[in-house]
Amino acid sequence: MTQMMQDILKMSVPERILMVEAIWNSIVENDEQVELSAETKQLLDERLEAHKSNPKEGSSWDEVKARIKSQF
């Protein structure tokens, strides 16, 4: 394990969450650098079209979150 990882793991959970948020925000700001594979793009396009065809099908975020929480 690198020294950086050891230092990160010494941080409190709230500090690590803030760090993850900061890292994610820096990625979002430079999202043009993130390249999707052709397969991933095709899958996303298919899912978007499926949603447009049947917007009421599927689960809301609240339903998904409740399902996940019920597993723990």
PyRosetta script that sets phi, psi and omega in degrees:
from pyrosetta import init, pose_from_sequence

init()
pose = pose_from_sequence("MTQMMQDILKMSVPERILMVEAIWNSIVENDEQVELSAETKQLLDERLEAHKSNPKEGSSWDEVKARIKSQF")
pose.set_psi(1, 136.8)
pose.set_omega(1, -177.5)
pose.set_phi(2, -73.6)
pose.set_psi(2, 161.8)
pose.set_omega(2, 177.5)
pose.set_phi(3, -61.3)
pose.set_psi(3, -38.0)
pose.set_omega(3, 179.7)
pose.set_phi(4, -60.5)
pose.set_psi(4, -43.9)
pose.set_omega(4, 179.8)
pose.set_phi(5, -65.1)
pose.set_psi(5, -40.2)
pose.set_omega(5, 178.3)
pose.set_phi(6, -61.7)
pose.set_psi(6, -41.6)
pose.set_omega(6, 178.4)
pose.set_phi(7, -65.3)
pose.set_psi(7, -41.5)
pose.set_omega(7, -179.9)
pose.set_phi(8, -63.5)
pose.set_psi(8, -43.1)
pose.set_omega(8, -178.1)
pose.set_phi(9, -68.4)
pose.set_psi(9, -16.4)
pose.set_omega(9, 175.5)
pose.set_phi(10, -79.2)
pose.set_psi(10, -16.5)
pose.set_omega(10, -179.3)
pose.set_phi(11, -73.5)
pose.set_psi(11, 157.0)
pose.set_omega(11, 175.9)
pose.set_phi(12, -70.5)
pose.set_psi(12, 162.0)
pose.set_omega(12, 179.2)
pose.set_phi(13, -59.4)
pose.set_psi(13, -46.5)
pose.set_omega(13, 178.1)
pose.set_phi(14, -59.1)
pose.set_psi(14, -36.8)
pose.set_omega(14, 177.9)
pose.set_phi(15, -66.3)
pose.set_psi(15, -40.3)
pose.set_omega(15, 178.9)
pose.set_phi(16, -67.1)
pose.set_psi(16, -36.8)
pose.set_omega(16, 177.2)
pose.set_phi(17, -63.2)
pose.set_psi(17, -43.4)
pose.set_omega(17, 177.2)
pose.set_phi(18, -61.2)
pose.set_psi(18, -38.1)
pose.set_omega(18, 178.5)
pose.set_phi(19, -65.0)
pose.set_psi(19, -44.3)
pose.set_omega(19, 178.7)
pose.set_phi(20, -61.2)
pose.set_psi(20, -42.6)
pose.set_omega(20, 178.1)
pose.set_phi(21, -60.4)
pose.set_psi(21, -43.6)
pose.set_omega(21, 179.9)
pose.set_phi(22, -64.2)
pose.set_psi(22, -41.5)
pose.set_omega(22, 178.8)
pose.set_phi(23, -64.7)
pose.set_psi(23, -46.0)
pose.set_omega(23, -179.9)
pose.set_phi(24, -60.1)
pose.set_psi(24, -45.2)
pose.set_omega(24, 179.4)
pose.set_phi(25, -60.1)
pose.set_psi(25, -37.5)
pose.set_omega(25, 179.2)
pose.set_phi(26, -68.6)
pose.set_psi(26, -31.1)
pose.set_omega(26, 177.1)
pose.set_phi(27, -71.3)
pose.set_psi(27, -44.2)
pose.set_omega(27, -179.3)
pose.set_phi(28, -61.0)
pose.set_psi(28, -38.3)
pose.set_omega(28, 179.8)
pose.set_phi(29, -65.1)
pose.set_psi(29, -22.9)
pose.set_omega(29, -178.8)
pose.set_phi(30, -120.0)
pose.set_psi(30, 38.2)
pose.set_omega(30, -173.4)
pose.set_phi(31, -65.3)
pose.set_psi(31, -17.5)
pose.set_omega(31, 177.7)
pose.set_phi(32, -67.4)
pose.set_psi(32, -17.0)
pose.set_omega(32, 178.8)
pose.set_phi(33, -82.8)
pose.set_psi(33, -13.2)
pose.set_omega(33, -179.7)
pose.set_phi(34, -90.6)
pose.set_psi(34, 116.8)
pose.set_omega(34, -177.5)
pose.set_phi(35, -102.0)
pose.set_psi(35, 133.5)
pose.set_omega(35, 175.4)
pose.set_phi(36, -91.0)
pose.set_psi(36, 143.2)
pose.set_omega(36, 173.7)
pose.set_phi(37, -71.5)
pose.set_psi(37, 162.0)
pose.set_omega(37, 178.4)
pose.set_phi(38, -60.2)
pose.set_psi(38, -38.2)
pose.set_omega(38, -180.0)
pose.set_phi(39, -65.8)
pose.set_psi(39, -42.5)
pose.set_omega(39, 179.7)
pose.set_phi(40, -66.0)
pose.set_psi(40, -43.7)
pose.set_omega(40, 178.8)
pose.set_phi(41, -61.0)
pose.set_psi(41, -43.2)
pose.set_omega(41, 179.5)
pose.set_phi(42, -62.4)
pose.set_psi(42, -44.2)
pose.set_omega(42, 179.2)
pose.set_phi(43, -61.1)
pose.set_psi(43, -44.9)
pose.set_omega(43, 178.6)
pose.set_phi(44, -63.1)
pose.set_psi(44, -41.6)
pose.set_omega(44, 177.8)
pose.set_phi(45, -62.0)
pose.set_psi(45, -43.2)
pose.set_omega(45, 178.7)
pose.set_phi(46, -62.4)
pose.set_psi(46, -42.8)
pose.set_omega(46, -179.7)
pose.set_phi(47, -67.2)
pose.set_psi(47, -37.4)
pose.set_omega(47, 177.7)
pose.set_phi(48, -64.8)
pose.set_psi(48, -43.7)
pose.set_omega(48, 178.2)
pose.set_phi(49, -63.6)
pose.set_psi(49, -41.3)
pose.set_omega(49, 178.2)
pose.set_phi(50, -61.2)
pose.set_psi(50, -40.5)
pose.set_omega(50, 178.4)
pose.set_phi(51, -65.8)
pose.set_psi(51, -43.6)
pose.set_omega(51, 179.6)
pose.set_phi(52, -62.5)
pose.set_psi(52, -35.2)
pose.set_omega(52, -179.9)
pose.set_phi(53, -72.4)
pose.set_psi(53, -34.9)
pose.set_omega(53, -178.2)
pose.set_phi(54, -138.9)
pose.set_psi(54, 72.6)
pose.set_omega(54, -175.2)
pose.set_phi(55, -63.5)
pose.set_psi(55, -21.1)
pose.set_omega(55, -179.3)
pose.set_phi(56, -87.5)
pose.set_psi(56, -12.6)
pose.set_omega(56, 179.1)
pose.set_phi(57, -77.7)
pose.set_psi(57, 149.2)
pose.set_omega(57, 179.7)
pose.set_phi(58, 102.4)
pose.set_psi(58, -168.7)
pose.set_omega(58, -176.4)
pose.set_phi(59, -120.1)
pose.set_psi(59, 147.2)
pose.set_omega(59, 174.4)
pose.set_phi(60, -74.6)
pose.set_psi(60, 165.2)
pose.set_omega(60, 178.2)
pose.set_phi(61, -60.7)
pose.set_psi(61, -39.6)
pose.set_omega(61, 180.0)
pose.set_phi(62, -62.3)
pose.set_psi(62, -39.4)
pose.set_omega(62, 178.4)
pose.set_phi(63, -67.0)
pose.set_psi(63, -42.8)
pose.set_omega(63, 179.2)
pose.set_phi(64, -62.9)
pose.set_psi(64, -45.7)
pose.set_omega(64, -178.9)
pose.set_phi(65, -62.2)
pose.set_psi(65, -43.1)
pose.set_omega(65, 179.2)
pose.set_phi(66, -62.7)
pose.set_psi(66, -40.0)
pose.set_omega(66, 178.8)
pose.set_phi(67, -63.4)
pose.set_psi(67, -42.7)
pose.set_omega(67, 179.5)
pose.set_phi(68, -64.8)
pose.set_psi(68, -46.4)
pose.set_omega(68, -178.9)
pose.set_phi(69, -63.0)
pose.set_psi(69, -32.7)
pose.set_omega(69, -178.6)
pose.set_phi(70, -70.0)
pose.set_psi(70, -16.5)
pose.set_omega(70, 179.6)
pose.set_phi(71, -80.8)
pose.set_psi(71, -10.9)
pose.set_omega(71, -177.0)
pose.set_phi(72, -113.3)
pose.dump_pdb("model.pdb")
